Amino acid sequence: MDAASIAAAFVASQAETTRQALSVAVMKQQASADAAVVDLLAAATSNAQSIQAAAPPGMGGALDVTV
């Protein structure tokens, strides 16, 4: 192996290491975003249940949508 081949192999190795590090960073960000969406949906569900629970009896149960 000449010096150019060794240098090319080293550069390729470094590029792969960088690619893997970026891949891990993107996956961590995606997992964090997914967790935020789950938290948002959980909060929305909780909010919807409290709104439904706050309505007085006989209110909001039936809606006439005929036109």
C-alpha beads as a LAMMPS data file, in Angstrom:
LAMMPS data file: protein, C-alpha beads

67 atoms
66 bonds

1 atom types
1 bond types

-500.0 500.0 xlo xhi
-500.0 500.0 ylo yhi
-500.0 500.0 zlo zhi

Masses

1 110.0

Atoms # bond

1 1 1 0.000 0.000 0.000
2 1 1 1.280 3.384 -0.876
3 1 1 0.728 6.552 1.128
4 1 1 -2.147 7.699 -1.075
5 1 1 -4.080 4.484 -0.470
6 1 1 -3.532 4.723 3.271
7 1 1 -4.661 8.353 3.259
8 1 1 -7.757 7.514 1.196
9 1 1 -8.669 4.696 3.578
10 1 1 -8.216 7.022 6.547
11 1 1 -10.399 9.713 4.965
12 1 1 -13.088 7.144 4.167
13 1 1 -12.958 5.880 7.740
14 1 1 -13.296 9.398 9.121
15 1 1 -16.206 10.121 6.777
16 1 1 -18.016 6.982 7.944
17 1 1 -17.432 7.908 11.583
18 1 1 -18.863 11.370 10.934
19 1 1 -21.846 9.889 9.083
20 1 1 -22.582 7.568 11.998
21 1 1 -22.320 10.400 14.522
22 1 1 -24.719 12.548 12.498
23 1 1 -27.088 9.625 12.129
24 1 1 -27.160 9.122 15.889
25 1 1 -27.777 12.839 16.456
26 1 1 -30.682 12.866 13.997
27 1 1 -32.191 9.750 15.578
28 1 1 -31.975 11.347 19.045
29 1 1 -33.683 14.503 17.764
30 1 1 -36.406 12.427 16.114
31 1 1 -36.992 10.483 19.327
32 1 1 -37.239 13.762 21.231
33 1 1 -39.726 15.137 18.695
34 1 1 -41.776 11.940 18.899
35 1 1 -41.870 12.211 22.686
36 1 1 -43.041 15.827 22.405
37 1 1 -45.878 14.772 20.080
38 1 1 -46.934 12.067 22.541
39 1 1 -46.923 14.614 25.379
40 1 1 -48.986 17.025 23.252
41 1 1 -51.538 14.338 22.422
42 1 1 -51.769 13.286 26.062
43 1 1 -52.356 16.883 27.121
44 1 1 -54.981 17.351 24.416
45 1 1 -56.798 14.205 25.528
46 1 1 -56.714 15.317 29.136
47 1 1 -57.968 18.781 28.163
48 1 1 -60.792 17.340 26.039
49 1 1 -61.899 15.097 28.895
50 1 1 -61.965 18.000 31.331
51 1 1 -63.964 20.132 28.881
52 1 1 -66.493 17.335 28.402
53 1 1 -66.687 16.798 32.144
54 1 1 -67.308 20.510 32.731
55 1 1 -70.451 20.656 30.570
56 1 1 -73.697 20.655 32.562
57 1 1 -76.048 17.687 32.154
58 1 1 -78.105 17.867 28.971
59 1 1 -75.727 20.294 27.272
60 1 1 -73.697 19.293 24.223
61 1 1 -74.926 15.716 24.069
62 1 1 -76.940 16.072 20.883
63 1 1 -76.326 18.392 17.972
64 1 1 -78.761 18.896 15.100
65 1 1 -76.688 19.162 11.933
66 1 1 -79.524 18.955 9.409
67 1 1 -79.651 21.778 6.910

Bonds

1 1 1 2
2 1 2 3
3 1 3 4
4 1 4 5
5 1 5 6
6 1 6 7
7 1 7 8
8 1 8 9
9 1 9 10
10 1 10 11
11 1 11 12
12 1 12 13
13 1 13 14
14 1 14 15
15 1 15 16
16 1 16 17
17 1 17 18
18 1 18 19
19 1 19 20
20 1 20 21
21 1 21 22
22 1 22 23
23 1 23 24
24 1 24 25
25 1 25 26
26 1 26 27
27 1 27 28
28 1 28 29
29 1 29 30
30 1 30 31
31 1 31 32
32 1 32 33
33 1 33 34
34 1 34 35
35 1 35 36
36 1 36 37
37 1 37 38
38 1 38 39
39 1 39 40
40 1 40 41
41 1 41 42
42 1 42 43
43 1 43 44
44 1 44 45
45 1 45 46
46 1 46 47
47 1 47 48
48 1 48 49
49 1 49 50
50 1 50 51
51 1 51 52
52 1 52 53
53 1 53 54
54 1 54 55
55 1 55 56
56 1 56 57
57 1 57 58
58 1 58 59
59 1 59 60
60 1 60 61
61 1 61 62
62 1 62 63
63 1 63 64
64 1 64 65
65 1 65 66
66 1 66 67
